Amino acid sequence: MMDEGFLNNDPRFRLEMRKIRLRLLANAILDVKMQTMGMTDEKAMDLMTKDAFQTQSEAEGKLVRAKLSSTQLPTYYVGLTEWLAFRAKYQTAAGKNFDMLKFHDAVLDQGPLPVPVVEQLVMPSASRGQ
């Protein structure tokens, strides 16, 4: 939505989207550091509240999640990375015929599948002009 200029590129919307991206990155850092580098609860809370601007209650809940399930929090980062790479690959293959709306419709038509599976299903249509 931000890439397409939603709300006339309102800086408040863009800032909120950046905050969501920051949260996604902080989640990945939090999980890795807690699970593999001995990050303390205090440092975890500082990362989330001071560096990633999360509320105290959101950070407390996330701290519990990070302690109870490893590898779940970084999946958001992995998914976004896969999605952006797929979209760029599709856009390159489609060239001047790329249409963001048609791309999203084609992807959503596949249902709730992992990005690599959707890519296999949808990429053949990229070179045919969608």
N, CA, C and O atoms as a printed pandas DataFrame, in Angstrom:
     atom_number atom_name residue_name chain_id  residue_number  x_coord  y_coord  z_coord
0              1         N          MET        A               1    0.829   -1.181    0.000
1              2        CA          MET        A               1    0.000    0.000    0.000
2              3         C          MET        A               1    0.878    1.250    0.000
3              4         O          MET        A               1    0.600    2.225   -0.698
4              5         N          MET        A               2    1.921    1.196    0.783
5              6        CA          MET        A               2    2.814    2.343    0.843
6              7         C          MET        A               2    3.485    2.563   -0.513
7              8         O          MET        A               2    3.638    3.700   -0.960
8              9         N          ASP        A               3    3.883    1.468   -1.161
9             10        CA          ASP        A               3    4.534    1.574   -2.469
10            11         C          ASP        A               3    3.614    2.195   -3.517
11            12         O          ASP        A               3    4.081    2.818   -4.470
12            13         N          GLU        A               4    2.329    2.025   -3.338
13            14        CA          GLU        A               4    1.358    2.547   -4.313
14            15         C          GLU        A               4    0.821    3.930   -3.943
15            16         O          GLU        A               4   -0.072    4.454   -4.609
16            17         N          GLY        A               5    1.377    4.524   -2.868
17            18        CA          GLY        A               5    0.994    5.888   -2.517
18            19         C          GLY        A               5   -0.317    6.011   -1.762
19            20         O          GLY        A               5   -0.977    7.047   -1.837
20            21         N          PHE        A               6   -0.704    4.970   -1.037
21            22        CA          PHE        A               6   -1.951    4.989   -0.269
22            23         C          PHE        A               6   -2.035    6.242    0.594
23            24         O          PHE        A               6   -1.035    6.684    1.160
24            25         N          LEU        A               7   -3.218    6.802    0.688
25            26        CA          LEU        A               7   -3.490    8.032    1.440
26            27         C          LEU        A               7   -2.624    9.208    0.962
27            28         O          LEU        A               7   -2.178   10.037    1.756
28            29         N          ASN        A               8   -2.405    9.253   -0.341
29            30        CA          ASN        A               8   -1.606   10.341   -0.922
30            31         C          ASN        A               8   -0.218   10.448   -0.295
31            32         O          ASN        A               8    0.301   11.546   -0.091
32            33         N          ASN        A               9    0.366    9.310    0.004
33            34        CA          ASN        A               9    1.695    9.279    0.632
34            35         C          ASN        A               9    1.746   10.061    1.938
35            36         O          ASN        A               9    2.754   10.686    2.268
36            37         N          ASP        A              10    0.649   10.012    2.667
37            38        CA          ASP        A              10    0.583   10.692    3.967
38            39         C          ASP        A              10    1.766   10.244    4.824
39            40         O          ASP        A              10    1.949    9.046    5.042
40            41         N          PRO        A              11    2.563   11.181    5.307
41            42        CA          PRO        A              11    3.742   10.793    6.092
42            43         C          PRO        A              11    3.386   10.033    7.377
43            44         O          PRO        A              11    4.191    9.246    7.875
44            45         N          ARG        A              12    2.195   10.265    7.904
45            46        CA          ARG        A              12    1.787    9.512    9.105
46            47         C          ARG        A              12    1.593    8.041    8.781
47            48         O          ARG        A              12    1.980    7.172    9.564
48            49         N          PHE        A              13    0.995    7.759    7.629
49            50        CA          PHE        A              13    0.823    6.369    7.205
50            51         C          PHE        A              13    2.178    5.735    6.927
51            52         O          PHE        A              13    2.434    4.604    7.339
52            53         N          ARG        A              14    3.038    6.456    6.234
53            54        CA          ARG        A              14    4.364    5.923    5.918
54            55         C          ARG        A              14    5.148    5.647    7.200
55            56         O          ARG        A              14    5.851    4.641    7.292
56            57         N          LEU        A              15    5.032    6.514    8.167
57            58        CA          LEU        A              15    5.720    6.315    9.446
58            59         C          LEU        A              15    5.188    5.068   10.156
59            60         O          LEU        A              15    5.963    4.291   10.714
60            61         N          GLU        A              16    3.892    4.883   10.134
61            62        CA          GLU        A              16    3.294    3.689   10.758
62            63         C          GLU        A              16    3.773    2.414   10.061
63            64         O          GLU        A              16    4.059    1.415   10.720
64            65         N          MET        A              17    3.858    2.450    8.754
65            66        CA          MET        A              17    4.351    1.284    8.017
66            67         C          MET        A              17    5.813    1.014    8.355
67            68         O          MET        A              17    6.220   -0.143    8.466
68            69         N          ARG        A              18    6.587    2.048    8.516
69            70        CA          ARG        A              18    7.995    1.880    8.904
70            71         C          ARG        A              18    8.101    1.310   10.315
71            72         O          ARG        A              18    8.984    0.502   10.604
72            73         N          LYS        A              19    7.200    1.735   11.182
73            74        CA          LYS        A              19    7.186    1.197   12.552
74            75         C          LYS        A              19    6.875   -0.304   12.525
75            76         O          LYS        A              19    7.471   -1.075   13.277
76            77         N          ILE        A              20    5.959   -0.709   11.674
77            78        CA          ILE        A              20    5.633   -2.135   11.547
78            79         C          ILE        A              20    6.850   -2.899   11.041
79            80         O          ILE        A              20    7.132   -3.996   11.524
80            81         N          ARG        A              21    7.573   -2.338   10.077
81            82        CA          ARG        A              21    8.786   -2.990    9.557
82            83         C          ARG        A              21    9.851   -3.066   10.650
83            84         O          ARG        A              21   10.541   -4.078   10.775
84            85         N          LEU        A              22    9.983   -2.013   11.431
85            86        CA          LEU        A              22   10.940   -2.017   12.539
86            87         C          LEU        A              22   10.588   -3.111   13.551
87            88         O          LEU        A              22   11.476   -3.796   14.059
88            89         N          ARG        A              23    9.313   -3.273   13.838
89            90        CA          ARG        A              23    8.862   -4.315   14.766
90            91         C          ARG        A              23    9.226   -5.697   14.225
91            92         O          ARG        A              23    9.681   -6.566   14.970
92            93         N          LEU        A              24    9.025   -5.888   12.940
93            94        CA          LEU        A              24    9.350   -7.165   12.308
94            95         C          LEU        A              24   10.843   -7.473   12.457
95            96         O          LEU        A              24   11.219   -8.597   12.790
96            97         N          LEU        A              25   11.678   -6.486   12.214
97            98        CA          LEU        A              25   13.119   -6.682   12.348
98            99         C          LEU        A              25   13.526   -6.901   13.799
99           100         O          LEU        A              25   14.359   -7.759   14.093
100          101         N          ALA        A              26   12.940   -6.130   14.701
101          102        CA          ALA        A              26   13.248   -6.292   16.120
102          103         C          ALA        A              26   12.836   -7.673   16.623
103          104         O          ALA        A              26   13.523   -8.263   17.457
104          105         N          ASN        A              27   11.722   -8.185   16.119
105          106        CA          ASN        A              27   11.279   -9.533   16.509
106          107         C          ASN        A              27   12.331  -10.579   16.145
107          108         O          ASN        A              27   12.638  -11.465   16.942
108          109         N          ALA        A              28   12.874  -10.468   14.949
109          110        CA          ALA        A              28   13.889  -11.431   14.506
110          111         C          ALA        A              28   15.151  -11.314   15.365
111          112         O          ALA        A              28   15.713  -12.321   15.794
112          113         N          ILE        A              29   15.584  -10.093   15.609
113          114        CA          ILE        A              29   16.771   -9.881   16.445
114          115         C          ILE        A              29   16.539  -10.409   17.847
115          116         O          ILE        A              29   17.397  -11.084   18.416
116          117         N          LEU        A              30   15.380  -10.100   18.399
117          118        CA          LEU        A              30   15.030  -10.554   19.745
118          119         C          LEU        A              30   15.114  -12.068   19.858
119          120         O          LEU        A              30   15.748  -12.590   20.775
120          121         N          ASP        A              31   14.489  -12.764   18.945
121          122        CA          ASP        A              31   14.459  -14.219   19.024
122          123         C          ASP        A              31   15.864  -14.816   18.910
123          124         O          ASP        A              31   16.246  -15.681   19.698
124          125         N          VAL        A              32   16.615  -14.350   17.934
125          126        CA          VAL        A              32   17.956  -14.893   17.735
126          127         C          VAL        A              32   18.834  -14.616   18.949
127          128         O          VAL        A              32   19.535  -15.508   19.427
128          129         N          LYS        A              33   18.800  -13.389   19.447
129          130        CA          LYS        A              33   19.650  -13.058   20.594
130          131         C          LYS        A              33   19.220  -13.781   21.869
131          132         O          LYS        A              33   20.065  -14.176   22.673
132          133         N          MET        A              34   17.928  -13.952   22.054
133          134        CA          MET        A              34   17.470  -14.662   23.261
134          135         C          MET        A              34   17.816  -16.148   23.178
135          136         O          MET        A              34   18.236  -16.746   24.169
136          137         N          GLN        A              35   17.643  -16.736   22.012
137          138        CA          GLN        A              35   17.833  -18.180   21.874
138          139         C          GLN        A              35   19.292  -18.586   21.738
139          140         O          GLN        A              35   19.654  -19.700   22.118
140          141         N          THR        A              36   20.138  -17.713   21.206
141          142        CA          THR        A              36   21.509  -18.130   20.912
142          143         C          THR        A              36   22.596  -17.285   21.562
143          144         O          THR        A              36   23.760  -17.684   21.582
144          145         N          MET        A              37   22.230  -16.120   22.094
145          146        CA          MET        A              37   23.272  -15.219   22.591
146          147         C          MET        A              37   23.056  -14.799   24.044
147          148         O          MET        A              37   23.748  -13.909   24.539
148          149         N          GLY        A              38   22.111  -15.426   24.722
149          150        CA          GLY        A              38   21.900  -15.150   26.143
150          151         C          GLY        A              38   21.370  -13.761   26.463
151          152         O          GLY        A              38   21.676  -13.215   27.523
152          153         N          MET        A              39   20.590  -13.190   25.578
153          154        CA          MET        A              39   20.019  -11.868   25.840
154          155         C          MET        A              39   19.170  -11.915   27.106
155          156         O          MET        A              39   18.355  -12.822   27.276
156          157         N          THR        A              40   19.355  -10.957   27.978
157          158        CA          THR        A              40   18.589  -10.899   29.220
158          159         C          THR        A              40   17.205  -10.314   28.962
159          160         O          THR        A              40   16.966   -9.673   27.938
160          161         N          ASP        A              41   16.307  -10.545   29.901
161          162        CA          ASP        A              41   14.965   -9.964   29.800
162          163         C          ASP        A              41   15.038   -8.443   29.735
163          164         O          ASP        A              41   14.307   -7.811   28.973
164          165         N          GLU        A              42   15.915   -7.867   30.532
165          166        CA          GLU        A              42   16.036   -6.403   30.565
166          167         C          GLU        A              42   16.488   -5.862   29.205
167          168         O          GLU        A              42   15.932   -4.882   28.709
168          169         N          LYS        A              43   17.480   -6.492   28.615
169          170        CA          LYS        A              43   17.946   -6.042   27.288
170          171         C          LYS        A              43   16.878   -6.271   26.230
171          172         O          LYS        A              43   16.729   -5.473   25.304
172          173         N          ALA        A              44   16.140   -7.358   26.368
173          174        CA          ALA        A              44   15.051   -7.631   25.432
174          175         C          ALA        A              44   13.986   -6.542   25.519
175          176         O          ALA        A              44   13.503   -6.047   24.501
176          177         N          MET        A              45   13.633   -6.182   26.733
177          178        CA          MET        A              45   12.622   -5.130   26.913
178          179         C          MET        A              45   13.125   -3.792   26.373
179          180         O          MET        A              45   12.363   -3.039   25.766
180          181         N          ASP        A              46   14.405   -3.496   26.592
181          182        CA          ASP        A              46   14.977   -2.256   26.053
182          183         C          ASP        A              46   14.924   -2.248   24.529
183          184         O          ASP        A              46   14.560   -1.242   23.919
184          185         N          LEU        A              47   15.288   -3.373   23.917
185          186        CA          LEU        A              47   15.233   -3.473   22.452
186          187         C          LEU        A              47   13.827   -3.156   21.961
187          188         O          LEU        A              47   13.645   -2.354   21.045
188          189         N          MET        A              48   12.844   -3.786   22.572
189          190        CA          MET        A              48   11.478   -3.622   22.086
190          191         C          MET        A              48   10.897   -2.246   22.393
191          192         O          MET        A              48   10.264   -1.640   21.528
192          193         N          THR        A              49   11.101   -1.744   23.611
193          194        CA          THR        A              49   10.457   -0.486   23.990
194          195         C          THR        A              49   11.248    0.753   23.589
195          196         O          THR        A              49   10.659    1.744   23.158
196          197         N          LYS        A              50   12.561    0.714   23.723
197          198        CA          LYS        A              50   13.372    1.902   23.444
198          199         C          LYS        A              50   13.831    1.979   21.989
199          200         O          LYS        A              50   13.883    3.061   21.405
200          201         N          ASP        A              51   14.166    0.823   21.409
201          202        CA          ASP        A              51   14.685    0.832   20.043
202          203         C          ASP        A              51   13.600    0.603   18.988
203          204         O          ASP        A              51   13.704    1.112   17.873
204          205         N          ALA        A              52   12.558   -0.163   19.338
205          206        CA          ALA        A              52   11.519   -0.494   18.361
206          207         C          ALA        A              52   10.168    0.140   18.698
207          208         O          ALA        A              52    9.172   -0.142   18.032
208          209         N          PHE        A              53   10.124    0.984   19.713
209          210        CA          PHE        A              53    8.944    1.789   20.050
210          211         C          PHE        A              53    7.682    0.972   20.310
211          212         O          PHE        A              53    6.578    1.414   19.994
212          213         N          GLN        A              54    7.845   -0.217   20.885
213          214        CA          GLN        A              54    6.687   -1.031   21.233
214          215         C          GLN        A              54    6.210   -0.624   22.629
215          216         O          GLN        A              54    6.993   -0.142   23.447
216          217         N          THR        A              55    4.933   -0.822   22.885
217          218        CA          THR        A              55    4.411   -0.491   24.203
218          219         C          THR        A              55    4.934   -1.495   25.226
219          220         O          THR        A              55    5.375   -2.587   24.868
220          221         N          GLN        A              56    4.883   -1.123   26.471
221          222        CA          GLN        A              56    5.340   -1.990   27.554
222          223         C          GLN        A              56    4.582   -3.323   27.550
223          224         O          GLN        A              56    5.183   -4.391   27.666
224          225         N          SER        A              57    3.261   -3.242   27.415
225          226        CA          SER        A              57    2.475   -4.479   27.459
226          227         C          SER        A              57    2.735   -5.344   26.223
227          228         O          SER        A              57    2.790   -6.569   26.334
228          229         N          GLU        A              58    2.894   -4.733   25.060
229          230        CA          GLU        A              58    3.215   -5.503   23.861
230          231         C          GLU        A              58    4.564   -6.200   24.036
231          232         O          GLU        A              58    4.712   -7.374   23.696
232          233         N          ALA        A              59    5.538   -5.476   24.564
233          234        CA          ALA        A              59    6.876   -6.040   24.757
234          235         C          ALA        A              59    6.859   -7.163   25.788
235          236         O          ALA        A              59    7.540   -8.173   25.611
236          237         N          GLU        A              60    6.103   -7.003   26.843
237          238        CA          GLU        A              60    6.022   -8.060   27.861
238          239         C          GLU        A              60    5.429   -9.336   27.274
239          240         O          GLU        A              60    5.913  -10.435   27.545
240          241         N          GLY        A              61    4.387   -9.187   26.476
241          242        CA          GLY        A              61    3.776  -10.348   25.836
242          243         C          GLY        A              61    4.721  -11.015   24.854
243          244         O          GLY        A              61    4.781  -12.242   24.772
244          245         N          LYS        A              62    5.455  -10.204   24.114
245          246        CA          LYS        A              62    6.391  -10.751   23.146
246          247         C          LYS        A              62    7.553  -11.449   23.833
247          248         O          LYS        A              62    8.068  -12.445   23.325
248          249         N          LEU        A              63    7.964  -10.939   24.972
249          250        CA          LEU        A              63    9.031  -11.579   25.735
250          251         C          LEU        A              63    8.617  -12.992   26.141
251          252         O          LEU        A              63    9.410  -13.930   26.055
252          253         N          VAL        A              64    7.384  -13.133   26.578
253          254        CA          VAL        A              64    6.868  -14.458   26.937
254          255         C          VAL        A              64    6.857  -15.356   25.703
255          256         O          VAL        A              64    7.284  -16.509   25.767
256          257         N          ARG        A              65    6.372  -14.831   24.585
257          258        CA          ARG        A              65    6.353  -15.616   23.335
258          259         C          ARG        A              65    7.742  -16.081   22.940
259          260         O          ARG        A              65    7.937  -17.233   22.553
260          261         N          ALA        A              66    8.703  -15.177   23.041
261          262        CA          ALA        A              66   10.076  -15.521   22.647
262          263         C          ALA        A              66   10.645  -16.620   23.540
263          264         O          ALA        A              66   11.432  -17.453   23.090
264          265         N          LYS        A              67   10.242  -16.614   24.795
265          266        CA          LYS        A              67   10.741  -17.638   25.719
266          267         C          LYS        A              67   10.063  -18.987   25.502
267          268         O          LYS        A              67   10.674  -20.032   25.725
268          269         N          LEU        A              68    8.816  -18.967   25.073
269          270        CA          LEU        A              68    8.053  -20.212   24.929
270          271         C          LEU        A              68    8.226  -20.888   23.580
271          272         O          LEU        A              68    8.081  -22.106   23.480
272          273         N          SER        A              69    8.530  -20.126   22.547
273          274        CA          SER        A              69    8.631  -20.741   21.224
274          275         C          SER        A              69    9.759  -20.097   20.431
275          276         O          SER        A              69    9.658  -18.943   20.013
276          277         N          SER        A              70   10.810  -20.835   20.234
277          278        CA          SER        A              70   11.902  -20.302   19.423
278          279         C          SER        A              70   11.548  -20.441   17.947
279          280         O          SER        A              70   10.763  -21.307   17.558
280          281         N          THR        A              71   12.116  -19.609   17.169
281          282        CA          THR        A              71   12.015  -19.531   15.705
282          283         C          THR        A              71   10.682  -19.000   15.170
283          284         O          THR        A              71   10.559  -18.812   13.959
284          285         N          GLN        A              72    9.702  -18.757   16.002
285          286        CA          GLN        A              72    8.434  -18.250   15.477
286          287         C          GLN        A              72    8.533  -16.773   15.110
287          288         O          GLN        A              72    8.057  -16.380   14.045
288          289         N          LEU        A              73    9.129  -15.959   15.947
289          290        CA          LEU        A              73    9.180  -14.526   15.680
290          291         C          LEU        A              73    9.947  -14.165   14.400
291          292         O          LEU        A              73    9.525  -13.248   13.696
292          293         N          PRO        A              74   11.049  -14.842   14.067
293          294        CA          PRO        A              74   11.751  -14.494   12.824
294          295         C          PRO        A              74   11.011  -14.891   11.551
295          296         O          PRO        A              74   11.388  -14.449   10.466
296          297         N          THR        A              75    9.976  -15.706   11.653
297          298        CA          THR        A              75    9.287  -16.137   10.436
298          299         C          THR        A              75    8.637  -14.971    9.702
299          300         O          THR        A              75    8.464  -15.037    8.485
300          301         N          TYR        A              76    8.277  -13.915   10.404
301          302        CA          TYR        A              76    7.696  -12.753    9.743
302          303         C          TYR        A              76    8.735  -12.109    8.820
303          304         O          TYR        A              76    8.418  -11.705    7.701
304          305         N          TYR        A              77    9.964  -12.021    9.297
305          306        CA          TYR        A              77   11.048  -11.463    8.483
306          307         C          TYR        A              77   11.331  -12.366    7.282
307          308         O          TYR        A              77   11.485  -11.883    6.160
308          309         N          VAL        A              78   11.398  -13.644    7.516
309          310        CA          VAL        A              78   11.655  -14.592    6.427
310          311         C          VAL        A              78   10.544  -14.492    5.378
311          312         O          VAL        A              78   10.822  -14.449    4.180
312          313         N          GLY        A              79    9.312  -14.456    5.822
313          314        CA          GLY        A              79    8.183  -14.357    4.892
314          315         C          GLY        A              79    8.215  -13.082    4.075
315          316         O          GLY        A              79    7.980  -13.114    2.867
316          317         N          LEU        A              80    8.502  -11.963    4.715
317          318        CA          LEU        A              80    8.570  -10.698    3.984
318          319         C          LEU        A              80    9.698  -10.729    2.964
319          320         O          LEU        A              80    9.528  -10.277    1.832
320          321         N          THR        A              81   10.840  -11.256    3.361
321          322        CA          THR        A              81   11.975  -11.342    2.454
322          323         C          THR        A              81   11.632  -12.198    1.235
323          324         O          THR        A              81   11.931  -11.823    0.101
324          325         N          GLU        A              82   11.006  -13.341    1.474
325          326        CA          GLU        A              82   10.594  -14.205    0.361
326          327         C          GLU        A              82    9.587  -13.492   -0.539
327          328         O          GLU        A              82    9.693  -13.544   -1.764
328          329         N          TRP        A              83    8.620  -12.833    0.072
329          330        CA          TRP        A              83    7.583  -12.149   -0.684
330          331         C          TRP        A              83    8.165  -11.056   -1.573
331          332         O          TRP        A              83    7.832  -10.978   -2.756
332          333         N          LEU        A              84    9.028  -10.215   -1.018
333          334        CA          LEU        A              84    9.601   -9.121   -1.799
334          335         C          LEU        A              84   10.473   -9.641   -2.935
335          336         O          LEU        A              84   10.469   -9.072   -4.027
336          337         N          ALA        A              85   11.216  -10.710   -2.690
337          338        CA          ALA        A              85   12.043  -11.300   -3.750
338          339         C          ALA        A              85   11.167  -11.883   -4.858
339          340         O          ALA        A              85   11.462  -11.712   -6.040
340          341         N          PHE        A              86   10.106  -12.562   -4.482
341          342        CA          PHE        A              86    9.176  -13.125   -5.469
342          343         C          PHE        A              86    8.533  -12.019   -6.298
343          344         O          PHE        A              86    8.487  -12.109   -7.524
344          345         N          ARG        A              87    8.042  -10.989   -5.641
345          346        CA          ARG        A              87    7.391   -9.896   -6.357
346          347         C          ARG        A              87    8.359   -9.231   -7.339
347          348         O          ARG        A              87    7.973   -8.919   -8.466
348          349         N          ALA        A              88    9.599   -9.015   -6.931
349          350        CA          ALA        A              88   10.597   -8.403   -7.814
350          351         C          ALA        A              88   10.889   -9.307   -9.004
351          352         O          ALA        A              88   11.014   -8.835  -10.134
352          353         N          LYS        A              89   10.997  -10.600   -8.749
353          354        CA          LYS        A              89   11.249  -11.564   -9.834
354          355         C          LYS        A              89   10.087  -11.569  -10.830
355          356         O          LYS        A              89   10.294  -11.568  -12.043
356          357         N          TYR        A              90    8.880  -11.574  -10.303
357          358        CA          TYR        A              90    7.684  -11.563  -11.150
358          359         C          TYR        A              90    7.623  -10.262  -11.961
359          360         O          TYR        A              90    7.347  -10.280  -13.160
360          361         N          GLN        A              91    7.879   -9.153  -11.298
361          362        CA          GLN        A              91    7.822   -7.855  -11.963
362          363         C          GLN        A              91    8.852   -7.771  -13.089
363          364         O          GLN        A              91    8.561   -7.235  -14.158
364          365         N          THR        A              92   10.033   -8.290  -12.855
365          366        CA          THR        A              92   11.066   -8.309  -13.891
366          367         C          THR        A              92   10.626   -9.168  -15.072
367          368         O          THR        A              92   10.790   -8.776  -16.227
368          369         N          ALA        A              93   10.071  -10.330  -14.780
369          370        CA          ALA        A              93    9.619  -11.231  -15.846
370          371         C          ALA        A              93    8.461  -10.627  -16.637
371          372         O          ALA        A              93    8.384  -10.799  -17.854
372          373         N          ALA        A              94    7.576   -9.931  -15.964
373          374        CA          ALA        A              94    6.415   -9.332  -16.643
374          375         C          ALA        A              94    6.799   -8.083  -17.426
375          376         O          ALA        A              94    6.140   -7.725  -18.403
376          377         N          GLY        A              95    7.862   -7.428  -16.994
377          378        CA          GLY        A              95    8.315   -6.219  -17.678
378          379         C          GLY        A              95    7.272   -5.120  -17.692
379          380         O          GLY        A              95    6.647   -4.827  -16.673
380          381         N          LYS        A              96    7.086   -4.506  -18.868
381          382        CA          LYS        A              96    6.149   -3.376  -18.971
382          383         C          LYS        A              96    4.698   -3.802  -18.758
383          384         O          LYS        A              96    3.831   -2.952  -18.558
384          385         N          ASN        A              97    4.425   -5.093  -18.799
385          386        CA          ASN        A              97    3.064   -5.583  -18.588
386          387         C          ASN        A              97    2.720   -5.793  -17.115
387          388         O          ASN        A              97    1.608   -6.213  -16.795
388          389         N          PHE        A              98    3.661   -5.507  -16.219
389          390        CA          PHE        A              98    3.400   -5.733  -14.796
390          391         C          PHE        A              98    2.281   -4.828  -14.306
391          392         O          PHE        A              98    2.263   -3.625  -14.569
392          393         N          ASP        A              99    1.356   -5.436  -13.593
393          394        CA          ASP        A              99    0.232   -4.717  -12.983
394          395         C          ASP        A              99    0.110   -5.229  -11.557
395          396         O          ASP        A              99   -0.178   -6.406  -11.338
396          397         N          MET        A             100    0.327   -4.353  -10.594
397          398        CA          MET        A             100    0.340   -4.756   -9.189
398          399         C          MET        A             100   -0.980   -5.399   -8.774
399          400         O          MET        A             100   -0.976   -6.412   -8.076
400          401         N          LEU        A             101   -2.098   -4.834   -9.188
401          402        CA          LEU        A             101   -3.401   -5.381   -8.821
402          403         C          LEU        A             101   -3.579   -6.792   -9.386
403          404         O          LEU        A             101   -4.007   -7.697   -8.669
404          405         N          LYS        A             102   -3.259   -6.979  -10.647
405          406        CA          LYS        A             102   -3.386   -8.305  -11.251
406          407         C          LYS        A             102   -2.443   -9.307  -10.582
407          408         O          LYS        A             102   -2.799  -10.469  -10.388
408          409         N          PHE        A             103   -1.251   -8.852  -10.235
409          410        CA          PHE        A             103   -0.304   -9.722   -9.540
410          411         C          PHE        A             103   -0.886  -10.186   -8.208
411          412         O          PHE        A             103   -0.875  -11.378   -7.899
412          413         N          HIS        A             104   -1.390   -9.246   -7.430
413          414        CA          HIS        A             104   -1.952   -9.604   -6.128
414          415         C          HIS        A             104   -3.182  -10.495   -6.281
415          416         O          HIS        A             104   -3.362  -11.430   -5.501
416          417         N          ASP        A             105   -4.019  -10.226   -7.257
417          418        CA          ASP        A             105   -5.181  -11.087   -7.486
418          419         C          ASP        A             105   -4.738  -12.515   -7.815
419          420         O          ASP        A             105   -5.292  -13.481   -7.290
420          421         N          ALA        A             106   -3.739  -12.638   -8.685
421          422        CA          ALA        A             106   -3.251  -13.974   -9.067
422          423         C          ALA        A             106   -2.685  -14.713   -7.861
423          424         O          ALA        A             106   -2.907  -15.914   -7.703
424          425         N          VAL        A             107   -1.966  -14.007   -7.025
425          426        CA          VAL        A             107   -1.369  -14.626   -5.836
426          427         C          VAL        A             107   -2.457  -15.027   -4.839
427          428         O          VAL        A             107   -2.440  -16.140   -4.313
428          429         N          LEU        A             108   -3.387  -14.135   -4.586
429          430        CA          LEU        A             108   -4.452  -14.429   -3.613
430          431         C          LEU        A             108   -5.354  -15.562   -4.091
431          432         O          LEU        A             108   -5.912  -16.295   -3.275
432          433         N          ASP        A             109   -5.500  -15.707   -5.387
433          434        CA          ASP        A             109   -6.303  -16.804   -5.932
434          435         C          ASP        A             109   -5.730  -18.176   -5.588
435          436         O          ASP        A             109   -6.449  -19.173   -5.640
436          437         N          GLN        A             110   -4.465  -18.238   -5.242
437          438        CA          GLN        A             110   -3.828  -19.516   -4.918
438          439         C          GLN        A             110   -4.169  -20.007   -3.514
439          440         O          GLN        A             110   -3.972  -21.180   -3.197
440          441         N          GLY        A             111   -4.674  -19.117   -2.685
441          442        CA          GLY        A             111   -5.010  -19.507   -1.312
442          443         C          GLY        A             111   -3.822  -19.356   -0.379
443          444         O          GLY        A             111   -2.779  -18.828   -0.767
444          445         N          PRO        A             112   -3.983  -19.818    0.847
445          446        CA          PRO        A             112   -2.945  -19.626    1.877
446          447         C          PRO        A             112   -1.810  -20.644    1.769
447          448         O          PRO        A             112   -1.746  -21.605    2.535
448          449         N          LEU        A             113   -0.935  -20.420    0.825
449          450        CA          LEU        A             113    0.195  -21.320    0.584
450          451         C          LEU        A             113    1.503  -20.604    0.900
451          452         O          LEU        A             113    1.556  -19.374    0.888
452          453         N          PRO        A             114    2.548  -21.358    1.179
453          454        CA          PRO        A             114    3.854  -20.729    1.388
454          455         C          PRO        A             114    4.315  -19.997    0.123
455          456         O          PRO        A             114    3.989  -20.401   -0.993
456          457         N          VAL        A             115    5.060  -18.942    0.310
457          458        CA          VAL        A             115    5.505  -18.117   -0.815
458          459         C          VAL        A             115    6.205  -18.935   -1.904
459          460         O          VAL        A             115    5.900  -18.739   -3.080
460          461         N          PRO        A             116    7.131  -19.845   -1.566
461          462        CA          PRO        A             116    7.782  -20.602   -2.651
462          463         C          PRO        A             116    6.802  -21.430   -3.495
463          464         O          PRO        A             116    7.017  -21.610   -4.694
464          465         N          VAL        A             117    5.742  -21.928   -2.880
465          466        CA          VAL        A             117    4.748  -22.703   -3.626
466          467         C          VAL        A             117    3.941  -21.774   -4.529
467          468         O          VAL        A             117    3.692  -22.097   -5.691
468          469         N          VAL        A             118    3.537  -20.635   -4.003
469          470        CA          VAL        A             118    2.796  -19.659   -4.810
470          471         C          VAL        A             118    3.658  -19.199   -5.979
471          472         O          VAL        A             118    3.168  -19.034   -7.096
472          473         N          GLU        A             119    4.929  -18.995   -5.717
473          474        CA          GLU        A             119    5.836  -18.575   -6.795
474          475         C          GLU        A             119    5.860  -19.600   -7.922
475          476         O          GLU        A             119    5.804  -19.232   -9.095
476          477         N          GLN        A             120    5.943  -20.873   -7.580
477          478        CA          GLN        A             120    5.940  -21.929   -8.607
478          479         C          GLN        A             120    4.650  -21.910   -9.424
479          480         O          GLN        A             120    4.672  -22.143  -10.633
480          481         N          LEU        A             121    3.535  -21.634   -8.764
481          482        CA          LEU        A             121    2.247  -21.651   -9.443
482          483         C          LEU        A             121    2.013  -20.424  -10.314
483          484         O          LEU        A             121    1.380  -20.517  -11.366
484          485         N          VAL        A             122    2.522  -19.274   -9.877
485          486        CA          VAL        A             122    2.180  -18.013  -10.529
486          487         C          VAL        A             122    3.239  -17.527  -11.521
487          488         O          VAL        A             122    2.903  -16.839  -12.485
488          489         N          MET        A             123    4.491  -17.867  -11.304
489          490        CA          MET        A             123    5.557  -17.346  -12.173
490          491         C          MET        A             123    5.348  -17.634  -13.663
491          492         O          MET        A             123    5.667  -16.777  -14.487
492          493         N          PRO        A             124    4.825  -18.803  -14.040
493          494        CA          PRO        A             124    4.642  -19.032  -15.483
494          495         C          PRO        A             124    3.771  -17.978  -16.163
495          496         O          PRO        A             124    3.947  -17.720  -17.354
496          497         N          SER        A             125    2.850  -17.373  -15.447
497          498        CA          SER        A             125    1.977  -16.365  -16.061
498          499         C          SER        A             125    2.657  -15.015  -16.222
499          500         O          SER        A             125    2.149  -14.163  -16.950
500          501         N          ALA        A             126    3.792  -14.793  -15.562
501          502        CA          ALA        A             126    4.461  -13.493  -15.629
502          503         C          ALA        A             126    4.872  -13.141  -17.054
503          504         O          ALA        A             126    4.648  -12.018  -17.507
504          505         N          SER        A             127    5.460  -14.080  -17.749
505          506        CA          SER        A             127    5.958  -13.791  -19.103
506          507         C          SER        A             127    4.829  -13.737  -20.134
507          508         O          SER        A             127    5.040  -13.289  -21.261
508          509         N          ARG        A             128    3.639  -14.188  -19.754
509          510        CA          ARG        A             128    2.496  -14.133  -20.673
510          511         C          ARG        A             128    1.706  -12.842  -20.530
511          512         O          ARG        A             128    0.613  -12.711  -21.080
512          513         N          GLY        A             129    2.259  -11.895  -19.794
513          514        CA          GLY        A             129    1.568  -10.619  -19.628
514          515         C          GLY        A             129    0.460  -10.676  -18.606
515          516         O          GLY        A             129   -0.482   -9.885  -18.670
516          517         N          GLN        A             130    0.552  -11.589  -17.672
517          518        CA          GLN        A             130   -0.387  -11.742  -16.572
518          519         C          GLN        A             130   -1.715  -12.191  -17.113
519          520         O          GLN        A             130   -2.660  -12.383  -16.348
